[in-house]
Amino acid sequence: MAQHNVGRVGQSASHYIHAGGRTLKQGKILVVGIGEVGSALADVIERTQPVLRHDLEPQDFDEPIDVMHLCVPYQSQAQFESAALSYIARFKPSLTVINSTVVPGTTRAVAWKSGTSVAYSPVRGKHVMMRDDLLRYVKFVASPAAEVAGNRFSAENSLFSRLYWRTLRNSEHSFA
């Protein structure tokens, strides 16, 4: 069953995320792929908290990564899965959110192969107005299976709401 979670403009960003009846201390957010989509996503998130950014030049971060947003180009399923699995192994995020346009089954495959929590959240809007459109449209978030994302999926949905997005959570159907 889909659950609606509408964020309120002006609500303050907390250092904690409430998930599944427990409170988790929030770690760092990393955006991988700082093109039109990734840079706009990072800018929107930075309205409420710091964001680590990673693009083509390899770099490492000392801080543990809580949520990693993947905004890298999709050329083929094999190429994308390889890149996603490499970033997950390298940065070890608690949750990975795929923001790239991918074919159905990609999120499920990455979650299964990595053994980690992965969600899919397609980016909607025109690239020339991406920052504004990210705030204008409902942000869909889907998990391939409840047992894969568990409480982290609820935490990410809460995080999107704290960042002023209206979100629609769906854990029964995978969008991609």
Kinemage of the C-alpha trace (Angstrom):
@kinemage 1
@onewidth
@group {chain A} dominant
@subgroup {mainchain}
@vectorlist {calphas} color= white
{ca met a 1} P 0.000 0.000 0.000
{ca ala a 2} L 1.426 3.401 -0.971
{ca gln a 3} L 1.986 5.888 1.836
{ca his a 4} L 2.009 9.637 1.314
{ca asn a 5} L 4.431 11.714 3.315
{ca val a 6} L 4.234 15.435 2.614
{ca gly a 7} L 7.080 17.650 3.796
{ca arg a 8} L 6.366 21.142 5.078
{ca val a 9} L 8.251 24.124 3.749
{ca gly a 10} L 10.169 25.731 6.567
{ca gln a 11} L 10.473 22.683 8.790
{ca ser a 12} L 13.933 22.473 10.267
{ca ala a 13} L 16.451 19.795 9.368
{ca ser a 14} L 17.121 17.539 12.289
{ca his a 15} L 20.266 15.568 12.990
{ca tyr a 16} L 18.131 12.486 13.494
{ca ile a 17} L 15.901 10.368 11.286
{ca his a 18} L 12.949 8.495 12.765
{ca ala a 19} L 12.553 5.066 11.222
{ca gly a 20} L 10.544 2.057 12.201
{ca gly a 21} L 9.990 3.235 15.771
{ca arg a 22} L 13.662 3.977 16.402
{ca thr a 23} L 15.846 7.029 15.974
{ca leu a 24} L 18.987 6.835 13.862
{ca lys a 25} L 21.755 9.434 13.941
{ca gln a 26} L 22.101 10.860 10.477
{ca gly a 27} L 25.398 10.340 8.629
{ca lys a 28} L 26.790 12.145 5.606
{ca ile a 29} L 24.973 12.344 2.300
{ca leu a 30} L 26.979 11.712 -0.855
{ca val a 31} L 25.876 12.549 -4.396
{ca val a 32} L 27.788 10.610 -7.063
{ca gly a 33} L 27.650 12.152 -10.532
{ca ile a 34} L 27.636 15.934 -10.525
{ca gly a 35} L 26.068 16.591 -13.908
{ca glu a 36} L 22.786 18.405 -14.483
{ca val a 37} L 20.803 16.031 -12.261
{ca gly a 38} L 23.395 15.353 -9.554
{ca ser a 39} L 24.392 18.984 -9.094
{ca ala a 40} L 20.752 20.095 -8.851
{ca leu a 41} L 19.990 17.308 -6.365
{ca ala a 42} L 23.032 18.211 -4.252
{ca asp a 43} L 22.062 21.909 -4.311
{ca val a 44} L 18.540 21.123 -3.085
{ca ile a 45} L 19.812 18.870 -0.294
{ca glu a 46} L 22.388 21.512 0.710
{ca arg a 47} L 19.527 23.857 1.557
{ca thr a 48} L 19.214 21.895 4.808
{ca gln a 49} L 22.516 20.077 5.363
{ca pro a 50} L 26.023 19.565 3.967
{ca val a 51} L 26.499 17.242 1.001
{ca leu a 52} L 29.602 15.438 -0.187
{ca arg a 53} L 30.001 15.451 -3.982
{ca his a 54} L 31.840 12.936 -6.151
{ca asp a 55} L 32.305 13.124 -9.912
{ca leu a 56} L 34.869 11.800 -12.379
{ca glu a 57} L 38.019 12.573 -10.406
{ca pro a 58} L 38.443 9.812 -7.791
{ca gln a 59} L 38.324 10.946 -4.182
{ca asp a 60} L 37.785 9.379 -0.803
{ca phe a 61} L 35.911 10.685 2.219
{ca asp a 62} L 36.839 10.200 5.860
{ca glu a 63} L 33.225 10.422 7.039
{ca pro a 64} L 30.921 7.406 6.982
{ca ile a 65} L 28.254 7.676 4.274
{ca asp a 66} L 24.668 7.225 5.362
{ca val a 67} L 22.846 7.901 2.070
{ca met a 68} L 24.490 7.762 -1.360
{ca his a 69} L 22.553 9.173 -4.318
{ca leu a 70} L 23.640 7.739 -7.680
{ca cys a 71} L 23.158 10.183 -10.574
{ca val a 72} L 25.396 8.550 -13.165
{ca pro a 73} L 24.516 7.968 -16.835
{ca tyr a 74} L 22.945 4.676 -17.814
{ca gln a 75} L 24.499 3.172 -20.950
{ca ser a 76} L 23.713 -0.493 -20.396
{ca gln a 77} L 22.498 -2.652 -17.531
{ca ala a 78} L 25.915 -4.315 -17.162
{ca gln a 79} L 27.742 -0.943 -17.170
{ca phe a 80} L 25.368 0.654 -14.664
{ca glu a 81} L 25.293 -2.328 -12.289
{ca ser a 82} L 29.100 -2.521 -12.348
{ca ala a 83} L 29.422 1.194 -11.560
{ca ala a 84} L 26.755 1.070 -8.820
{ca leu a 85} L 28.296 -2.008 -7.175
{ca ser a 86} L 31.739 -0.392 -7.309
{ca tyr a 87} L 30.499 2.799 -5.604
{ca ile a 88} L 28.609 0.780 -2.970
{ca ala a 89} L 31.707 -1.304 -2.193
{ca arg a 90} L 33.898 1.797 -2.072
{ca phe a 91} L 31.731 4.129 0.030
{ca lys a 92} L 29.696 1.540 2.017
{ca pro a 93} L 26.523 3.638 2.379
{ca ser a 94} L 23.704 2.576 4.679
{ca leu a 95} L 21.298 3.286 1.815
{ca thr a 96} L 21.847 3.824 -1.918
{ca val a 97} L 19.251 5.789 -3.896
{ca ile a 98} L 19.341 5.381 -7.673
{ca asn a 99} L 18.254 8.671 -9.262
{ca ser a 100} L 19.387 7.712 -12.784
{ca thr a 101} L 16.954 6.624 -15.489
{ca val a 102} L 17.365 2.839 -15.599
{ca val a 103} L 15.494 -0.125 -17.051
{ca pro a 104} L 13.083 -2.095 -14.853
{ca gly a 105} L 14.850 -4.608 -12.637
{ca thr a 106} L 18.050 -2.596 -12.228
{ca thr a 107} L 17.384 -1.489 -8.648
{ca arg a 108} L 16.423 -5.019 -7.619
{ca ala a 109} L 19.569 -6.439 -9.255
{ca val a 110} L 21.863 -3.901 -7.559
{ca ala a 111} L 20.212 -4.538 -4.171
{ca trp a 112} L 20.480 -8.314 -4.563
{ca lys a 113} L 24.084 -8.310 -5.843
{ca ser a 114} L 25.306 -5.831 -3.226
{ca gly a 115} L 23.299 -7.267 -0.334
{ca thr a 116} L 22.595 -3.686 0.762
{ca ser a 117} L 19.633 -1.326 1.036
{ca val a 118} L 18.811 0.237 -2.335
{ca ala a 119} L 15.885 2.406 -3.399
{ca tyr a 120} L 14.899 3.992 -6.703
{ca ser a 121} L 13.802 7.614 -6.976
{ca pro a 122} L 13.381 8.852 -10.543
{ca val a 123} L 14.146 12.496 -11.172
{ca arg a 124} L 11.348 14.409 -12.861
{ca gly a 125} L 11.610 17.749 -14.583
{ca lys a 126} L 13.400 19.628 -17.325
{ca his a 127} L 17.161 19.706 -17.053
{ca val a 128} L 17.344 23.477 -17.575
{ca met a 129} L 15.054 23.998 -14.547
{ca met a 130} L 16.099 20.941 -12.540
{ca arg a 131} L 16.560 22.642 -9.149
{ca asp a 132} L 13.110 24.219 -9.284
{ca asp a 133} L 11.489 21.096 -10.721
{ca leu a 134} L 12.974 18.891 -7.998
{ca leu a 135} L 11.025 20.977 -5.509
{ca arg a 136} L 7.891 21.280 -7.670
{ca tyr a 137} L 7.113 17.633 -8.428
{ca val a 138} L 6.292 14.766 -6.076
{ca lys a 139} L 9.450 12.705 -5.439
{ca phe a 140} L 8.661 9.009 -5.889
{ca val a 141} L 10.723 6.580 -3.825
{ca ala a 142} L 10.482 2.815 -4.363
{ca ser a 143} L 12.188 -0.093 -2.665
{ca pro a 144} L 12.580 -3.422 -4.488
{ca ala a 145} L 11.522 -5.376 -1.404
{ca ala a 146} L 10.736 -4.575 2.201
{ca glu a 147} L 13.338 -7.045 3.444
{ca val a 148} L 16.063 -5.370 1.363
{ca ala a 149} L 15.538 -1.767 2.447
{ca gly a 150} L 13.867 -2.400 5.791
{ca asn a 151} L 13.848 0.570 8.133
{ca arg a 152} L 16.380 2.477 6.006
{ca phe a 153} L 13.688 2.975 3.346
{ca ser a 154} L 11.442 4.667 5.896
{ca ala a 155} L 14.394 6.773 6.989
{ca glu a 156} L 15.115 7.937 3.445
{ca asn a 157} L 11.459 8.784 2.865
{ca ser a 158} L 11.571 10.882 6.037
{ca leu a 159} L 14.783 12.503 4.819
{ca phe a 160} L 13.182 13.530 1.517
{ca ser a 161} L 10.322 15.126 3.435
{ca arg a 162} L 12.727 17.037 5.652
{ca leu a 163} L 14.362 18.408 2.501
{ca tyr a 164} L 11.020 19.948 1.463
{ca trp a 165} L 9.998 17.286 -1.061
{ca arg a 166} L 6.544 15.887 -1.272
{ca thr a 167} L 7.140 12.153 -1.417
{ca leu a 168} L 5.198 9.076 -2.395
{ca arg a 169} L 6.540 5.897 -0.857
{ca asn a 170} L 5.899 2.584 -2.560
{ca ser a 171} L 7.547 -0.573 -1.261
{ca glu a 172} L 5.305 -3.078 -3.028
{ca his a 173} L 6.184 -2.295 -6.637
{ca ser a 174} L 9.576 -1.570 -8.061
{ca phe a 175} L 9.640 1.307 -10.534
{ca ala a 176} L 12.990 0.255 -11.989
